[in-house]
Amino acid sequence: MKSLLSTLLLTLGATSVAHSEPRLPVISPDQYTTEQKQAADEFMAARKTAVFGPFEPLMHSPKLMSQTRAMGDYLRYKSAIGNTLSEFVILITAREWTQDYEWHVHYPIALKAGIKQEVADAIADGRRPANMSEDEQIVYDFSIELHRNKRVSDATYERVQKRFGNQGVVDLTGINAYYTLLAMQMNIAEYPLPKEAKKLPRFPE
């Protein structure tokens, strides 16, 4: 019995130690491979800043990181639904995936872009916001249905198509998908929050 207990404690201790280590540690630039250095240089050229946030765990697959960054260059800044609604979608996605870093970065950007604080705070609380604009309602319904139902109803689809056209449908879907990808990567990596950042509320499963 004592031997079994000792084995169990050793196993638990090993698990605890293993879990305390970063899953996908940030790679120091001085340790970059040739491929990683090229990806980092391309990132700097496109974003005018060093690799940061979700792109740090993605650097373990530098080609994927570069392709992901390029997709984001379009979806975040040049999509058919515009930058304000794009930030709105990012908040919805961060909330649906309880991705703290994504929320921490984009919450102030969304407010600056024109999203009302009461609307953003309702999303953080898991509530349907009141007093949304008509465009926000259209985008909210589409995004929530897509995340929760894995598809959208005909009525919801038609509202987006009528307002933003076929390109808008594709881009809106793409923004939800793109920030889901980043949220997945950071959740899997357990990417850390800055010390001053607050976590999103956790909901019962």
N, C-alpha and C positions, 0 to 999 in steps of 0.2 A: 504493500500500500504506500509506504514511504517512498519507494523507488518510483512508483507511478506518479505520485504527487510532484516529486522532484523533476521528473521528465516533463510534466505538464507546465510547471513553473518556468523551466528552461525554454520550453517552446514558446510560451507567452512572452517571455522576455525577449527572445529572438525576433518575434513578430513585432513587438513594440519598437525595437531598435531599427528594424528594417523599415517600418512605416514612418519613422521620424526622418528618414533620408528623403531628399527630393525625388519625386518620380522621374521627372525630366529636368535635370539641373540645367541652369542657364550656362551656356558655353561662353567662356571668356574669349574675346576677340583674338587674343594671342594664342589661342588653341584652335582657331578655325582651320579646317582643311581648305585646300584650294577652292573647292566647290562652295564651301560656306563663305569664304572671303568674297567670292564673286557675287553670291547672293546678297551679302551684306552691303557691298558696294552699289549694287543695283537698287537696293532698298534706300540707301542714302541719296542716290541720285533722284529717285522718284519722290521720296517723302521728306527730304532735307533734314533728316534726323537718323540717329542710329537705330538699329533693331530694338524693338521694345514690345512689352505686353505679350499678346498671343503669338507674336512672331518669334519670340524667344524659344518656346518649346518647339515651334515649327522648324527652327533651325537644325533640329536633329534630322530633318529631311529637307535639305536646302532647296531642291528643285520644287517641292511642294510649297515651301514657304514663298518662293518667288512667284509662282503661279497664283497663289492665294493673295499675295500683295497686289498683283496686277488686277485681279478681279475686284478687289476692294477699291482700287483707284477709280474704277468706273462706278461701281454700285454706291459708294459713299458720296462721291462728289458730282457725278454726271448723270445720274439715273433719270428716267422719264417722270418720276414723281417729285423730284426736287429735294434739296438738302434738308428742309425742315421736316417733311414727312419721312424722309430717310432716317433722321435721328429719332423720330417717333417710333418707327418700326424697330430700331435698335433697342430702345428701352423695353418694348414689348417682348422682344426675343430674350434680352437679358433677364427679364422677370420670369418668363416661361421656363428658362433653364437655370434660374437662380444663380446667375453668373455675376459674382460680386465685382470683379475687376471691370468687366464690360459695363456694368451699371455705374460704377464709380467714375469711370472716364467719360461716359457719354451723358450722364445726367446734367452736368453743368453746360455741356455743349448744346444739348437739346433745349435747355432754358434760354440760352443765348440765341439759338436759332428761331425762337418764337413759340415753343411749346409752353403752355401755362404750367406753373408749378403745381397747382391743384390737380391738373391732369396727370402730370408725371408722378405725383405722390400717390394718387389713386392706383396707378399701375403698380407702383412698388408695394402697395397694400393688397394687391390681387383683386381690386375692385374695378368694375367698368366705370371709367371716368364720366362724370356729368359735365355738361357745358363744353363738349367737344365741338369743333367746327364740323361742317358737313364732310369735308375731305378727311378729317381725322376719324369720323365715324366709319366712313367707307373703308379706310385703311385698317382701322382697328378690327372691324368685323372679319375682314379677309384674313388678317394675320392670326387672330385668335382661333378662327375655325381651322386654319391650316396647321397651326401648332397642336391643337387639341384633338381635332377630328382627322388629321392627316389628309384632308381634302376640303374643298369649299362647296357650298350649295350653289345651285344655278343662279339664284337671286343675288347672292353675294358676288359671284363672278361677274354677273351682268352689270352690277353697279360700278365695279372697278373698270370693266371694259368700256362702259359708256363714258366714264369720267376721264380715264387716262389712256384709252386705246389698247391695242394688243401689246405694244411695247411696254406700256405701263403695267399690264398684267404680268408679263415676263420679268420685268425689273423688280416689281414688288415681291414676287415670289423669290427672285434671286437674292434680294436683301435679307429676307427672312432666312433663306437657306445659308447664305454666307455667314451671317452672324451666329447662326446655329452651329456652323462648322467651328468658328472661333470659340464659342462657348463650350462646345464639346472638348476641344483641344485643351482649354484652360481647366475645365473640370477634371478631365483625366489626369492632367499634369499636376493638379492641385496648385495652380499658379498663385503665388501669394499676393495679398493686398498690401498696399502701403499702410504703415502703422496708424495713420490718422483716418483711414477710410472706415466706413461703417458697412457691415454686412446687411444684405437684404433680409427681411423677415423670412423665417423658415415656416413652411406650412405643413400640417400633418399629411402623411402620405395616404 
